[in-house]
Amino acid sequence: MTRAFIVVFVLALSACAAVSGHVPDDARRELAPTGKLRVGVGIGASPSAFWTTKDPATGKPSGVTVNLGQALADKLGVPLELVVYPNSGEVTAAGPKGEWDVTFVPMDDERRKIIEFGPAYYLSTSTYMVRPGSPIKSLAEVDQPGVRVAGIANTTTARTAMATLKNTKVIGFRTVDEIVAKMKAGEVDAVALGRESLRGLAPQLPGARVLDGHFHAAGTAVAVPKGRPAALAYVSRFIEEGKTNGTVRRALDGAGFADLAVAPPERDKAPR
C-alpha cells in the first residue's frame, strides 16, 4: 500500500465521519451526561426567538428554541428533554445548578457571569407597548413620572429598561400572563419586551400600541453551563453551521417566524 493511497484513505474516512455527524466523546459527555439532551426553555403567553408557548394539541412547549434543541439532539443521537421555566432569568439561574445542558437565551453581561455563550442565532430589539387609549406616542414619553412600566423580572430587557428610564421605575413580574392581566385591569401603562413578543401579545390587548424604535438590542444565543468547554465548542459550531445549512432558518420558519432574519455568521468568534 503506497503512502499516497494511505493519505487518500485517511482523508476519505475523515470526510465520512464529518458527513455522518461524528460527535467527539468529550462533547457528548458534557452535552448529554444523563443520556439525554436537557434543553432549558422559557414558556410564556407570546412566542419569540426565545419564548416558547404551550402547544394546544399536546400541551408541550413549542417554538424556536424547541426546534433548535430537537435539531441538536438529533445531531447528537440522543433523546430531547425540555426543562421548562417561566422566564429567561430563571432559565439562566438554573444553569449553575446543572438542571439543563444547553439553552438559547438573550445575551447580556450579567448572564455571562454564570453561563457561557456561543454565537447568536437571532438579533432582537426591545421596545414598549402602551395600554389602549394611552397618550404616549414615543419611547421618550414613556420616561416620565407616573408612568407604570412592567417587565419580566431578572431579564435582559427589564434590566436595560431599568437602566435607561430615569423618571419612572420598572415593576417586575414573573410571567407575561401577569403583565397582561395588570394591563387589562388598568394597572400598567407600558410593557417592556422584545418586539416580536409584543407583536404576539397585541391581539390580547385590543387598542394597545407597540412603539417605534427600540431601547435595547441584543443577540439571542446558544449557551451552556460554565466548565464545559467541549460542549461550548460543539454547540458553537452547530449554530454557525446552522446559519448556512438551513437549520436556524427552519427553526424560525417552523415557529411561524419566516419574517425574522437569521443572525450573520460569527465564524471568527466560534470556538474551534
C-alpha positions in Angstrom: 0.0 0.0 0.0 1.5 3.3 -1.1 1.9 6.3 1.1 -0.3 8.3 -1.3 -3.1 5.7 -1.0 -2.9 5.8 2.8 -3.3 9.5 2.8 -6.3 9.4 0.5 -7.8 6.6 2.6 -7.4 8.6 5.8 -8.9 11.7 4.3 -11.9 9.7 3.0 -12.5 8.3 6.5 -12.4 11.8 7.9 -14.9 13.0 5.3 -17.2 10.1 6.1 -17.0 10.9 9.8 -17.9 14.5 9.1 -20.8 13.6 6.9 -22.1 11.1 9.5 -22.1 13.8 12.1 -19.4 12.4 14.3 -19.6 13.8 17.9 -16.4 14.0 19.9 -16.6 11.9 23.1 -15.8 14.8 25.4 -18.6 16.9 23.7 -21.1 14.1 24.1 -20.2 13.6 27.8 -20.6 17.3 28.5 -23.8 17.8 26.5 -25.6 14.6 27.5 -24.3 13.5 30.9 -27.7 11.8 31.6 -28.0 10.2 28.2 -30.5 12.9 27.1 -30.0 16.5 25.9 -31.7 18.6 28.6 -32.7 21.9 27.0 -33.8 24.8 29.2 -36.7 26.8 27.7 -38.9 29.7 28.8 -42.6 29.4 28.3 -44.9 32.4 28.0 -48.1 33.8 26.5 -46.5 35.0 23.3 -43.8 33.3 21.1 -40.5 34.8 20.1 -37.0 33.7 19.1 -36.6 32.9 22.9 -40.1 32.3 24.2 -42.0 29.1 23.7 -45.7 28.6 24.0 -47.8 25.7 25.0 -48.9 23.6 22.0 -52.8 23.4 22.2 -52.8 19.9 20.8 -50.1 18.3 23.0 -49.8 20.8 26.0 -46.0 20.7 25.4 -43.8 23.7 24.7 -43.3 24.6 21.1 -41.2 27.3 19.4 -37.8 28.3 18.0 -35.8 27.0 21.0 -37.6 23.7 21.0 -36.9 23.3 17.2 -33.2 24.1 17.7 -32.9 21.8 20.7 -34.5 19.0 18.7 -32.1 19.5 15.8 -29.1 19.4 18.2 -30.4 16.3 20.0 -30.9 14.6 16.6 -27.3 15.5 15.7 -26.1 14.1 18.9 -28.2 11.0 18.5 -29.9 11.3 22.0 -33.4 12.0 23.2 -34.6 15.6 23.8 -35.8 16.5 27.3 -37.3 20.0 27.8 -36.7 21.7 31.1 -39.3 24.5 31.4 -39.1 27.8 33.2 -41.4 30.8 33.4 -38.8 33.4 32.2 -35.3 33.8 30.9 -34.0 34.8 34.3 -34.9 31.5 35.9 -33.5 29.6 32.9 -30.2 31.4 33.4 -30.2 30.8 37.2 -30.7 27.1 36.7 -27.5 26.7 34.6 -25.0 26.6 37.6 -27.4 24.1 39.3 -26.9 21.6 36.5 -30.6 21.5 35.6 -30.0 21.8 31.9 -27.2 21.0 29.4 -27.9 23.7 26.8 -30.2 26.7 26.4 -31.0 29.5 24.0 -31.4 32.9 25.7 -30.7 36.7 25.1 -27.1 37.6 25.8 -26.1 40.1 28.5 -23.2 40.8 30.8 -25.0 39.6 33.9 -25.7 36.2 32.4 -22.1 35.9 31.2 -21.1 35.7 34.9 -22.8 32.3 35.3 -23.2 30.7 31.9 -21.1 30.5 28.7 -22.5 31.9 25.4 -21.8 30.7 21.9 -22.9 32.6 18.8 -26.2 34.4 18.4 -28.7 32.9 16.0 -31.0 35.9 16.1 -30.6 39.7 16.7 -33.5 41.2 18.6 -34.7 44.6 19.6 -36.9 45.6 22.6 -39.4 48.4 22.9 -42.6 49.3 24.8 -46.2 48.5 24.2 -48.6 51.1 25.7 -52.1 50.4 27.0 -55.2 51.1 25.0 -56.0 54.8 25.0 -52.6 55.8 26.2 -51.4 59.3 25.1 -47.8 58.0 24.9 -46.5 58.1 21.3 -42.7 57.7 21.7 -40.0 56.0 23.7 -39.1 59.3 25.3 -42.7 59.8 26.5 -42.5 56.6 28.5 -39.8 58.1 30.7 -41.9 60.4 32.8 -43.2 60.5 36.4 -46.4 58.5 37.0 -46.0 56.1 34.1 -46.2 52.5 35.3 -43.8 50.2 33.3 -43.9 46.4 33.6 -41.2 43.9 32.6 -40.2 40.3 33.3 -38.0 40.3 36.4 -34.3 39.4 36.0 -34.4 39.6 32.2 -32.1 41.4 29.8 -34.9 43.7 28.6 -36.1 44.6 32.1 -32.5 45.4 33.3 -32.0 47.7 30.3 -35.3 49.4 30.8 -34.4 50.0 34.4 -31.0 51.4 33.4 -32.4 53.8 30.8 -35.6 55.0 32.5 -34.6 58.0 34.7 -38.0 59.3 35.8 -40.0 56.1 36.4 -39.5 52.6 37.6 -40.0 49.1 36.1 -42.3 46.8 38.0 -41.0 43.2 37.7 -43.3 40.3 37.2 -42.6 36.6 36.9 -44.7 35.9 33.8 -46.1 37.6 30.8 -49.6 36.5 31.8 -49.4 38.5 35.0 -48.5 41.6 33.0 -51.3 41.1 30.5 -53.8 40.8 33.4 -52.4 44.0 35.0 -52.7 46.0 31.8 -56.2 44.8 31.2 -57.0 45.9 34.8 -55.6 49.4 34.0 -52.7 48.9 36.5 -49.9 49.1 33.9 -49.2 51.8 31.3 -46.4 50.2 29.3 -44.8 46.8 28.8 -41.1 46.3 28.1 -40.5 43.2 26.0 -38.9 42.1 22.7 -40.7 43.4 19.6 -41.8 40.0 18.3 -43.2 39.1 21.8 -45.1 42.4 21.9 -46.5 41.8 18.4 -47.8 38.4 19.6 -49.4 39.9 22.7 -51.1 42.8 20.9 -54.2 40.7 19.9 -54.8 40.0 23.6 -54.9 43.8 24.3 -57.1 45.4 21.5 -56.1 49.0 21.1 -52.6 48.6 22.6 -49.8 50.1 20.5 -46.2 48.9 20.0 -43.9 52.0 19.9 -41.5 52.6 17.0 -37.7 52.4 17.7 -36.1 50.4 20.5 -34.3 50.9 23.8 -32.3 47.7 23.6 -30.7 45.4 21.0 -29.1 42.1 21.7 -28.4 38.7 20.3 -30.3 35.6 21.3 -27.7 32.8 21.5 -26.9 29.3 22.4 -25.4 28.8 25.9 -24.1 26.1 28.2 -23.2 25.9 31.9 -19.6 27.1 32.8 -16.9 24.5 32.9 -18.0 22.6 29.7 -15.5 23.7 27.1 -16.1 20.8 24.7 -19.9 21.4 24.9 -19.4 25.1 24.1 -17.2 24.4 21.1 -19.6 21.9 19.7 -22.8 24.0 20.1 -21.0 27.0 18.7 -20.1 25.1 15.6 -23.7 23.7 15.5 -25.1 27.2 15.4 -22.6 28.6 13.0 -23.2 25.7 10.6 -26.9 26.0 11.2 -26.9 29.6 9.9 -25.7 28.4 6.5 -27.1 24.9 6.2 -30.7 26.0 6.9 -31.1 24.6 10.5 -31.7 28.0 12.1 -33.9 29.2 9.2 -36.1 26.1 9.6 -36.3 26.6 13.4 -37.6 30.1 12.9 -39.9 29.2 10.0 -41.3 26.2 11.9 -42.3 28.5 14.8 -44.1 31.0 12.5 -41.2 33.5 12.1 -40.5 33.4 8.4 -40.1 37.2 8.6 -37.2 37.2 11.1 -33.7 37.3 9.8 -31.0 34.8 10.9 -28.1 36.4 12.6 -25.0 36.9 10.4 -22.1 34.4 10.7 -19.6 34.8 13.5 -17.1 32.1 12.4 -14.2 34.1 13.7 -15.7 34.1 17.2 -16.8 30.5 17.4 -14.5 28.1 19.5 -12.7 25.6 17.4 
